[in-house]
């Protein structure tokens, strides 16, 4: 009996293209002898369309864009989209390959919870907290995880007290600093600032993508990442290092031209890896994560380790770090997909045992 997988991708997000690339990679990796794949496309305008069952890998993202299909509102999906034409019942598991807002932030996860469907990856709380960099960092601070200094603003606060906002950044962080939208990943809308002029431009840029932004202290450090996999008893992969050939690891370097070097495993000491893996798992548990995360760190020349952030749905593109980390840990890509599906089904089964009545 094949496992029936609903592959959810695209999305109304600035990371739509990243999601499409991830979907192509996952489809190529899924074993059609074990899995029955049903694509569910969300357009950039927010239209949900169920495509025909896939019989093999696709060579172009256009094959996954069902623009002419019948659009269905998410509220009507329970009896339609998640059942096949013969009404055999819901899928065994939904695999959300969505990055950024309206997908990675707990919104889709909440829908799937209401439909009582197993789904791969993090739940509502972990997804929403992991998406919002300010909330995430506040939780990490409460958990005692070391971080670089940061401040944050909402758009109305910046518009009413513009000069005060810039002065706060300069007083508490100084230069260089990084300005980021609070609720976006994949380096979209991020700027490195060396002076007031660049800071002003960076604020305007970041506020195009979110109503809340975060500004982080710039530190001279290596960028080290690790993957975490599991539910209640998560495991950490080997560590990897990102060495950008550009000023910093931006969207273009990540997803378009691969203009970066990935060193796996990272050249760090056993004690540094031990500290890093402990921090990665501690962050995973602090956010109540499940399935997977990629944990990102800064390692200074003095050996000081800071957690930067976690990504609750890291990319699976050919340039992506997460699957490469697990490959070097001994888990090949198809095995990784199967593990994630099994973890989703395991978590869903546990939830069914929870008592909901007195």
N, C-alpha and C positions, 0 to 999 in steps of 0.2 A: 504494500500500500504506500503510494507516494504521499509525501507531506505537501499539502496544498498551501502555497505561499502567495500572499497578496503583496506585491512590491509597490510601495507608495513613494513617489518621487516627483521632482519638479518643485512646485510650491510658489506661493506669492511672496517672494523674498529676493533680496539682492543677490542671494546665493543660489538662485535657480539653476544657473549653468553648472555650478559645482555639483549640485544634486544630480543633474542629468549625466554628468561624467561618472559619478559614483554608481548610478544605476546601471550604466553600460558595463562597468567593471564587475559588479556583483552578478549580473546576468551571465557574463562570460564564465564566472567561477562556479556558479551553481551546477550541481550534477543533475542533469535531467532524468537520470535513472532513479533518483531519490526524491526530486522535487518537481512539483507542478507549479509553473510560474504564471501568475496572472498580473499584468501591469495595470497600475492605477495612476494615471497622470493628473497632476494638478498644474494648470497653466499659470502663467505669470499674472493673469487677471483673476485667478482664484477659481477657475472652472475645474470641476472634478469629472474625469472621464475614465471609464473602465475600457481597456483595450482587449483584444482577443488573446487567448492563452498563447504564450510564447513557445515555439517549438525548437528554438535554438538561440545562440548569441546574435546580437544585432551589431551592425558595423557603423551605424550613424545614428546620432541622437534624434534625427528627424523621424526615424522609425518608431520612436517612443513618444512622439508628440501626436496625440489623437485629437487634433483640432476639430475634425469634422464629426467626432462622436457626440453622442447625446450627453449633455451636461446634467449632472445631478447635484442637488444641494446636499451638503454633508449631513443635514438632519434627516435625509431620506435614504441614507446609505444602508442602514441595518438590514432591511429586507431585500435590497436590490444589489447594490454594488458588491457587498461581501458574500453574495451567494451566486452560484453559477446558473446557467440557463435552465438546468434540470432541477433547480431548487434542492440540491443535495444537502445543503446546510452551509454554515459559515466556514471560512478558511481555517486551517489549523493554526496559522500564525500570520500576522501582518508584519512586514519588514519596512518600517519608515526610513527611507533614505533621504531625509529632509534636513537641510542645514539652515540655520538662522531662524528669524521670526516666522511664525505661522507654520512651524514644523518641528523645530528643535527646542522650542520654548515651553512645551507642556500643553499647547493648545490641541494638537492632534492627539497627543497622549490622553488628554482628558476625554476626547471623543471616543477613542478606542476603549477606555475604561467604562464609559457609559454603555457601550455596545457589548461589554463583557467579552472582548476578544483578546487573545494572547498577542503580544507584540514585542518585537525585538527592541532592546535598549532600555533607557532610563524611564522612570515613571514621571508623573506630573510634577511633583515637588522638585526632584533632582534636575529635571529638564529646565524648569522655569528658573530655579536658583542658579543653575549652571550657565544659563543664557545671559542673565543679568550680571555683568562683571562686578557691579557694586555690591549686590546682595551676596554674591559668591565670596568676594573678598571679606565682607563683614563676617560671614560664617567661618571662613578660614581663620580670621583673627580670633574669634570666639574659641576655636579649636586649638589655638596656640601655634598655628603654622606660621613660620617666618615669611614675611612679604616685603617688597619694596614699599616706600611711602606712596600714598595716593590721595587724591581729592576728587570730588565729583560735583556736577552741577546739572540742574534741569534747565531747559531752554528759557523759560520765563524768568528764572533767577538771573541768568546771564544777560538777558535783554534789559532787565530793569537795573542791574548793577554790573555793567560790563567791565568797567575799570577795576572794580573791587575783585571781580573774578580773576582777572589777569594778575592782579597784585597778590592774591592768595596763592596762585600757582607759583609765582616767583619767590614768595616768602617761604612757603612750606616745602617746595620741591626743587626749584631752581632749574637750570638748563644743564644738559639736555633733558627733555621730558617727552613722553609719548601721549598724544591725545587720541582717544578711541571712542566710538559709539559704545554705549554700555551694553546694548543688546544686539550685537552683530559679531560674527566670527569671520574667519578666512581673510583677515587683514583688510577687509573693506572699510574705507573711510578713516584709516589710521594714518597719522602723520608724526614724524619726528621733528621736534622743534629745538632750535639752537638760540633763538632770540625772540623778542616781543613781536616782531612782524610776522614771523612764522607761526607763533602761537595764535595770533589773531586769525590768520588764515585757516589754521587747523581747527579752531573752534567752529568756524563757519562750515568747513567741510564735514566735520563729524556730526553737526546738528542737522545736516541734510538727511542723515540716515536714522536718527533717533532723537527723542525728546530729552534723553539723559546721556551725558558723556562722562567719561572717567579720564583723569590725567595721572600718569604714573611717572615716578622718578626714573630717570635714565641711569642705568648702571653699566659699567664695563664688565661684561660677563659672557660666558659661553652659554648657548641655549641648548639645554638638555631635555629630552622628552622620554617618557615611558608609557607603555600601554598597561591598562588594568582590565582584567577580564574576570567575570564571576558575578555571583549574587551576594549571599551572606558571607562567603569565604573567598574573597577575591584574591587573585594572584597578579604579580607584576612581571612584565616582560623585561628583557634586557633593556638597557638605556641606549638612546641614540642621540647624536649631536647634529644640529643644523648649523652649517657654515655658509651663510649667504655670500654671494659674490657681489651683491648690491648693498646699498646702505643698510637696509634691514629686510627681513623676510616678508615681502609684501605679496599682494594677491597675484601679481603677474609672475613672480618667482615661484609661487606655490603651484599654480594651476595651468599656466600657459607655456612658459618656456623652460621650466625646470632649472632656472638660473640659481642653483644652490647645490651644495654638496651635503649629502647625508652620510654620516659616519656611524656605522652600526657594526659591532657595539661601540659605544662611546669610550674614549680613552680616559677612564676615571678609575680611582682606586676602589678597592673592595669596601672600604669604610664609607666612601662617598656614595657608592651604589647602595649600600645598606641603608644609609640615611635617606637617600632619595626614594627607594622603594617603600620604606616605612612611611614617609610623608605622602607618597602617592596613594597608598592604601588608606591612610588616615583621612586624606581629603575625600576619597571615594566614600568612606563611611560617614564623614561629617555631612555630606550632601544626601546621604541615604541613596546612593547610586545603585544601579543594577545593570547587568549586561556588560557594558563597556564604558571606558573613558580613556582619553589620552591626557596625561598630566604633563604640564610644561613647567620647566624650572630654569632659573638663572644660577650659574655657578661662577663665583668670582675668582680672581687670581689668588685671593687669600683663602680659598676653600669654603667660603660662606655660601650656603645653599638657600635660595628663596623659591617658594612656589609662585608661579606667575598666574596660571589658570588651569582649569580642566575643560576639555571639550567633550560634551556628552554624546555627540554623534560625529566623530572624526571622519574625514573623507576616506574613500577607498579608491581614489584615482591612482593611476600608475606612478604618480609622484608622491603619494601619501605616505606618511611615516607610520601610522598605526599598523597596517598589515605587514609592513616590512619589519617592524619591531618583533612581531609575533613569528614571522618566518624565521628570523634569526634566533628565536627562542625555541624553535622546533615545531611550530604550528603553521602548516602551509595554509594558503588562502582558502581553499575549499573546506579544510578542516575548521578554520576560523568561522566561516559562515555557519557550518553545522553546529558548532559550539554555541554560537549566538542564538540560533533557532532553539536549541535544546534548553538554553538558559531562560529564554522567553516562556517556553511551555512549562518549565519547572516553576517559575515565579507565578505564572497564572494559576497553576494547580494549587499552589500554597494559598493563594488569595481566596480560592473557592472554599477553603476550610474555615475561613473567618466567619464568626457568628454575627448575623445582622439583626437578629430579633432577641427580645428578652425571654 
